[in-house]
């Protein structure tokens, strides 16, 4: 039997086909939303108030969900692109743009502190319960963190003095029953009553090193959560290269100037390895949440997310009315 030659579709045919494809409320989206609703979860769908217009969003806890069809979003595209036989100049660049756009959306939302979940259509169709379970797990985890943050926080500061490409580090090797024993950390401590984070940082540096801070840069904060604890430690981070005075011996440990490129070789808290590289970032002030288990193992990192300056909106001039 003679094999029929495939004819490429005309532009008019492609245009008509594209017009018939739903951009939202697709079958996989509706299936997922119905199951979430059935389990008692309320959400927003296709909201324009979140970048990327996620298919399902839980805005209060910053969890968003995208339902991706395999063809349009390039499932295993390196392998499957060879299966496209017609109009290659159209379909391949279009799908590649969609893949790039998905990555851009993911990165943007993560910078804003969102947990981004993406599921292929086949996952939703074949394993709906598993998909919904994963979504609920993330939502409940974020709710639990928000409840902890609403409790009274333990407020601390941590700072890194810098000179000649080195940070001043404190090896905690002098205090008994020190939770930081034999680890290198920055300089800082707990806020006292009525004290601001910056005032606390300057005081702690003076007490522990003898150095006077002239200027400091605020970098952001880290929230520490530990399984079994009913509160969160919020630690405000600072750096400074403008200080003076004579360094003194610290009664909590050994002070040491360490090359920034060598930090990873030190015995550090695993969470410190997450935020230390961010201190040199130009992204802006950041937030990171670090979750530890009962044995002080880092089990999850949320973030970093960044604070961006809010755009100033012009006030509308009120028309004067004649009295």
C-alpha positions in Angstrom: 0.0 0.0 0.0 1.4 3.4 -1.0 2.3 5.6 1.9 0.5 9.0 1.8 2.7 12.0 1.8 2.0 14.4 4.7 1.0 17.9 3.6 1.9 20.7 5.9 -1.1 22.5 7.4 -1.9 26.0 6.0 -1.5 29.1 8.2 -5.3 29.4 8.2 -5.7 25.8 9.5 -3.1 26.4 12.2 -4.8 29.6 13.2 -8.2 28.0 13.5 -6.7 25.1 15.6 -5.0 27.5 17.9 -8.2 29.5 18.4 -9.9 26.3 19.6 -7.4 25.5 22.3 -8.3 26.6 25.8 -5.7 28.8 27.6 -7.4 28.1 31.0 -10.1 25.9 32.5 -8.6 22.9 30.6 -9.7 19.4 31.5 -6.7 18.7 33.7 -7.2 21.9 35.6 -10.9 21.3 36.2 -10.1 17.7 37.4 -7.5 18.9 39.8 -9.6 21.8 41.2 -12.7 19.6 41.7 -10.6 17.1 43.8 -9.1 19.9 45.9 -12.5 21.4 46.5 -13.9 18.0 47.4 -11.2 17.7 50.1 -12.2 21.0 51.6 -9.5 23.3 50.1 -10.3 26.6 48.7 -8.1 28.4 46.2 -8.0 31.0 43.5 -7.7 29.9 39.9 -6.0 31.8 36.9 -5.5 34.9 39.1 -4.0 37.8 37.3 -2.6 39.2 40.7 0.2 36.6 40.7 3.0 36.6 38.2 2.5 33.9 35.5 -1.2 33.5 36.2 -1.0 30.1 38.0 -3.8 27.6 37.4 -4.4 27.2 41.1 -3.1 29.4 43.9 -3.2 29.5 47.7 -2.0 33.1 48.1 -2.1 33.4 51.8 0.6 30.7 52.2 2.3 31.4 48.8 1.8 28.0 47.1 1.0 28.0 43.4 0.2 25.1 41.0 0.6 24.9 37.2 -1.0 22.1 35.2 1.2 21.6 32.1 0.1 19.8 29.0 2.9 17.6 27.6 2.9 19.0 24.1 2.7 22.7 24.8 5.2 22.7 27.7 7.8 20.4 26.1 7.7 17.2 28.1 11.0 15.4 27.4 11.4 17.8 24.6 14.9 16.8 23.5 13.6 13.4 22.9 10.1 14.3 21.6 11.0 17.1 19.3 11.9 14.5 16.6 8.2 13.4 16.6 7.1 16.7 15.3 6.8 16.2 11.5 5.2 19.3 10.1 5.6 23.1 10.4 8.8 22.7 12.3 9.7 26.3 11.9 6.6 27.2 13.9 6.1 24.5 16.5 9.7 24.0 17.7 10.4 27.7 18.4 7.0 28.1 20.0 7.5 25.2 22.4 11.0 26.3 23.2 9.6 29.8 24.1 7.1 28.1 26.4 9.8 26.1 28.2 11.9 29.3 28.7 8.8 31.1 29.9 8.1 28.4 32.4 11.6 28.7 33.8 11.3 32.5 34.0 8.0 32.2 35.9 9.4 29.7 38.3 12.4 31.8 39.1 10.3 35.0 39.5 7.8 33.4 41.9 10.5 31.7 44.0 12.2 35.2 44.4 8.8 36.4 45.7 8.7 33.5 48.3 6.3 31.2 46.5 6.5 27.4 46.5 5.9 26.5 42.8 4.4 23.1 41.9 4.2 21.9 38.3 2.4 18.7 37.2 2.1 17.2 33.8 -1.3 16.4 32.5 -0.6 12.7 32.5 0.3 12.9 36.2 -3.0 14.5 37.0 -5.0 12.1 34.9 -3.2 8.9 36.1 -2.3 9.8 39.7 -4.8 12.4 40.8 -4.7 11.4 44.5 -0.9 11.5 44.7 -0.8 15.0 43.0 -3.5 16.4 45.4 -1.6 14.8 48.4 1.6 16.7 47.3 -0.3 20.0 47.0 -2.0 19.6 50.4 1.3 18.6 52.0 2.9 21.9 50.8 -0.1 24.0 51.8 -0.3 22.5 55.3 3.5 22.9 55.8 3.3 26.5 54.9 0.3 27.0 57.2 2.2 25.4 60.1 5.1 27.8 59.5 2.8 30.8 59.4 1.3 29.7 62.7 4.8 29.5 64.2 5.7 32.9 62.9 2.6 34.4 64.6 3.9 33.2 68.0 6.5 35.2 69.9 9.8 35.1 68.0 13.2 34.8 69.5 15.0 37.8 67.9 18.8 37.7 67.3 21.4 39.3 65.1 24.4 37.9 63.3 27.0 40.0 61.5 30.2 39.6 59.4 32.9 42.1 59.5 34.9 42.2 56.2 38.4 43.3 55.2 40.7 42.3 52.4 38.3 39.7 51.1 38.0 38.0 54.6 35.2 37.7 57.2 35.8 37.9 60.9 34.6 34.5 62.2 34.1 33.3 65.7 35.1 29.6 66.5 32.8 28.8 69.5 35.2 26.8 71.7 35.1 28.3 75.1 31.6 28.1 76.6 30.2 25.0 78.2 26.9 23.6 76.9 27.2 25.9 73.9 24.7 24.9 71.1 27.3 26.3 68.6 30.2 24.4 70.1 33.1 23.9 67.7 31.4 25.7 64.9 32.4 28.9 63.1 29.8 31.6 63.1 29.6 35.4 62.8 29.3 37.8 65.7 26.0 38.6 67.2 23.5 37.8 69.9 20.0 38.3 71.3 18.2 41.6 71.2 17.7 43.3 74.5 14.5 45.1 75.5 13.8 48.2 73.4 16.8 47.5 71.2 16.8 47.6 67.4 18.5 44.9 65.3 21.2 47.4 64.2 21.8 48.6 67.8 22.1 45.0 68.9 24.6 44.2 66.2 26.8 47.1 67.1 26.6 46.3 70.8 27.4 42.6 70.3 30.4 43.4 68.0 31.8 45.8 70.6 31.3 43.4 73.5 32.7 40.3 71.6 35.5 41.9 69.6 36.3 45.4 70.9 35.6 46.9 67.5 33.3 49.9 66.9 30.9 49.7 63.9 30.7 53.0 62.0 28.4 51.8 59.2 26.7 48.5 58.6 24.6 47.0 55.7 21.4 45.2 56.5 21.2 42.0 54.3 17.9 40.4 55.4 16.7 37.8 57.9 16.7 34.1 58.4 13.9 32.2 60.2 15.1 29.1 62.0 12.5 26.4 62.8 13.2 23.2 64.6 10.9 20.2 64.8 9.4 20.0 68.3 9.8 23.7 69.1 6.8 26.0 69.3 8.5 29.2 68.1 10.9 30.5 65.5 14.2 32.2 65.9 14.5 35.2 63.5 18.0 36.3 62.9 18.8 39.7 61.3 22.0 39.6 59.2 24.5 42.5 58.7 27.8 43.1 57.1 30.3 45.9 57.8 33.6 47.0 56.3 33.6 50.3 58.1 34.8 49.8 61.7 37.7 50.8 63.9 39.4 50.0 67.2 41.7 47.3 68.6 40.4 43.7 68.5 40.3 42.0 71.9 40.1 38.4 73.0 36.5 37.0 73.0 35.3 35.0 76.0 33.0 32.9 73.8 35.5 31.6 71.4 38.5 32.3 69.1 38.2 35.2 66.6 39.8 34.5 63.2 39.9 36.3 59.9 38.9 33.8 57.2 39.2 34.2 53.4 35.6 34.2 52.0 36.7 31.6 49.4 37.6 29.2 52.3 34.4 29.4 54.3 33.0 26.2 52.9 36.0 24.3 54.3 35.0 25.3 57.9 32.7 23.4 60.3 29.6 25.5 59.8 25.9 25.0 60.4 24.4 23.7 57.2 22.0 26.6 57.1 24.9 29.0 57.2 26.2 27.5 53.9 22.8 28.5 52.4 22.8 32.2 53.4 26.5 33.1 53.5 26.8 33.3 49.6 23.8 35.6 49.6 25.6 38.3 51.6 27.4 39.5 48.5 24.2 39.4 46.3 22.9 42.5 44.6 19.4 41.1 44.5 18.3 43.1 47.6 17.4 42.1 51.1 16.5 38.4 51.3 14.4 36.1 53.5 15.3 32.4 54.1 13.5 29.8 56.2 15.6 26.9 57.5 14.0 23.9 59.0 16.0 21.5 61.3 15.1 18.2 62.8 15.6 17.2 66.5 19.2 16.2 65.8 20.1 19.5 64.2 20.1 18.2 60.7 18.9 20.7 58.0 16.0 19.0 56.4 14.5 21.8 54.3 15.3 25.3 52.9 12.5 27.7 51.8 13.8 30.6 49.8 15.7 32.8 49.3 13.0 35.3 48.5 13.7 39.0 48.0 12.2 42.3 49.0 11.8 44.6 46.0 11.2 48.4 46.4 7.5 49.1 45.9 6.6 51.2 42.9 5.4 54.6 43.7 2.0 55.3 42.4 1.1 58.8 41.3 -1.8 60.3 43.2 -4.6 61.5 41.1 -5.2 65.2 41.3 -8.6 66.0 42.6 -10.6 68.5 40.5 -11.4 71.7 42.3 -15.1 72.4 42.5 -16.6 75.8 42.7 -18.3 76.6 45.9 
